[in-house]
Amino acid sequence: MYNNIDKRCILIFPKFKNIDLIQKIRNKYDPLANLIAPHITLAFPFSDDISNEELISKLNSLLKNFKPFTINFKGISLSHDNYIFLNCVKGNQEIIQLHDEIYNEILPNHLKKSIKYIPHITLGQSNSIEGLNSFTYEFKSIVNEVSIELIGKNEESILIKTINLGG
């Protein structure tokens, strides 16, 4: 059984046909590239006394209100703290709504209001994105599920449960 010092996340693992192109960049810039697949974080790592069963139940209830939606990612930007982001160009509103409702309904004590949430896929860290200017690929998919993961002792992703949108 997991205890409350374990960290969990709530994520979308997009199913892009060309996801190997993302992984290639992550292998170069992200030390976690081999520990977790490319993902969109909806709830950042948190420690909480909520049991996995209760978290699954609450997320399942919440996700019944969401229908599958299309996402499109294209273009790279560098965050203020030197993270390389693959930018979301379609599906932003739906991702933001999922993020906001997860924090409002399930994890209200964990929202960092000082940080604006921007939907993205982290490609790694660097002081510059100069060498990535030629990365102009487009990534499209349908989001129809959300996953809960446990972060293992070695930072590896351990899938707890995947829940479909729309129940």
PyMOL commands that set and color helices and strands:
alter all, ss='L'
color gray80, all
select helices_A, chain A and resi 19-29+52-63+92-105+108-110+130-132
alter helices_A, ss='H'
color red, helices_A
select strands_A, chain A and resi 7-12+40-46+69-78+83-90+120-125+138-143+145-151+157-164
alter strands_A, ss='S'
color yellow, strands_A
deselect
rebuild
show_as cartoon
